[in-house]
Amino acid sequence: MSPHLSLVQSDFKKLEKRTLPRFPFCFLIFKCSQNENHVFEVKDISFSGMQLALKSGEHNIKQNESITGNIHWQGKELEVRGHVKWSTPSRLGVEFSSQKEMRDSVARFLAIEEIAKIMKPVHELDYGVDIPTRLKYWLRADGPVELFIWQHNDNEFSQFQILMMEHFVEWEDGKGLKTARVVSKRDVDTPLINEDEIVFKIDEAIDDQKIKRAAQLIKNIPVTYVDPDIISFIQMKLGQ
């Protein structure tokens, strides 16, 4: 076996796929300064950039162009500058400016404590969203963060998954804890539910930084959303 083929197979074995429910509404939006008619949904965001999508119509923003505008989210606003890494008629990939002021502003905007405050309990909201049968709790903060807590048929907890931008933490009954990085995400629409098909690259060893961020998120979730005993259960499984 050639070294190249061996490397490809090794990387492939580290990839895993999950299909998770997708909330059909997005309250995290970007208004482009170059064309005020363009209001994008922020589909994904991290400390380094964001992926944008138009609900309808097309834009004329090209790859490598500079871009400025404002992110609006639950009453908060952030002015951003960057450049377009890739472009399709309805989507954009934007990398934020590397200037320290810009990076610091993004870091404050996406601080885990702030995100935890505005997470919403999808399992309790009357948005007409179909909740999978075994999904006990589903908390989300639009693009950056989601928490899924699943149960067995006997109501014992079977699994939890925490998405924090490009980071992923999962515990599964009988298998334990793992951490990973999001490689790709694809919308999957079925007759019953909107879903995301997400591919992860699994970390060879548990990433302590991902675990610490997950624990910080769990610590700051309002107790009115999730039973404190369940919070303690998750913290125990995270080793915190």
Secondary structure as the mmCIF struct_conf table of DSSP 4:
data_model
#
loop_
_struct_conf.conf_type_id
_struct_conf.id
_struct_conf.beg_label_comp_id
_struct_conf.beg_label_asym_id
_struct_conf.beg_label_seq_id
_struct_conf.end_label_comp_id
_struct_conf.end_label_asym_id
_struct_conf.end_label_seq_id
HELX_RH_AL_P HELX_RH_AL_P1 PRO A 3 LYS A 13
TURN_TY1_P TURN_TY1_P1 LYS A 14 LYS A 14
STRN STRN1 LEU A 15 PRO A 21
BEND BEND1 PRO A 24 PRO A 24
STRN STRN2 LEU A 28 CYS A 32
BEND BEND2 SER A 33 GLN A 34
TURN_TY1_P TURN_TY1_P2 GLU A 36 ASN A 37
STRN STRN3 VAL A 39 ILE A 45
BEND BEND3 PHE A 47 SER A 48
STRN STRN4 GLY A 49 ALA A 53
BEND BEND4 LYS A 55 GLY A 57
HELX_LH_PP_P HELX_LH_PP_P1 ILE A 61 LYS A 62
TURN_TY1_P TURN_TY1_P3 GLN A 63 ASN A 64
STRN STRN5 SER A 66 TRP A 73
TURN_TY1_P TURN_TY1_P4 GLN A 74 GLY A 75
STRN STRN6 LYS A 76 SER A 87
BEND BEND5 PRO A 89 SER A 90
STRN STRN7 ARG A 91 PHE A 96
HELX_LH_PP_P HELX_LH_PP_P2 SER A 97 SER A 97
HELX_RH_AL_P HELX_RH_AL_P2 LYS A 100 PHE A 109
TURN_TY1_P TURN_TY1_P5 LEU A 110 LEU A 110
HELX_RH_AL_P HELX_RH_AL_P3 ILE A 112 LYS A 117
TURN_TY1_P TURN_TY1_P6 ILE A 118 ILE A 118
STRN STRN8 LYS A 120 PRO A 121
HELX_RH_3T_P HELX_RH_3T_P1 VAL A 122 GLU A 124
BEND BEND6 TYR A 127 TYR A 127
HELX_LH_PP_P HELX_LH_PP_P3 VAL A 129 PRO A 132
TURN_TY1_P TURN_TY1_P7 THR A 133 ARG A 134
STRN STRN9 LEU A 135 ALA A 141
TURN_TY1_P TURN_TY1_P8 ASP A 142 PRO A 144
STRN STRN10 VAL A 145 GLN A 151
TURN_TY1_P TURN_TY1_P9 ASN A 153 ASP A 154
BEND BEND7 ASN A 155 ASN A 155
STRN STRN11 PHE A 157 MET A 164
TURN_TY1_P TURN_TY1_P10 MET A 165 GLU A 166
STRN STRN12 HIS A 167 GLU A 172
TURN_TY1_P TURN_TY1_P11 ASP A 173 LYS A 175
STRN STRN13 GLY A 176 ASP A 189
BEND BEND8 PRO A 191 LEU A 192
STRN STRN14 ASN A 194 ILE A 202
BEND BEND9 GLU A 204 ALA A 205
HELX_RH_AL_P HELX_RH_AL_P4 ASP A 208 ASN A 220
BEND BEND10 ILE A 221 ILE A 221
TURN_TY1_P TURN_TY1_P12 VAL A 223 TYR A 225
BEND BEND11 VAL A 226 VAL A 226
HELX_RH_AL_P HELX_RH_AL_P5 PRO A 228 LYS A 237
TURN_TY1_P TURN_TY1_P13 LEU A 238 GLY A 239
#
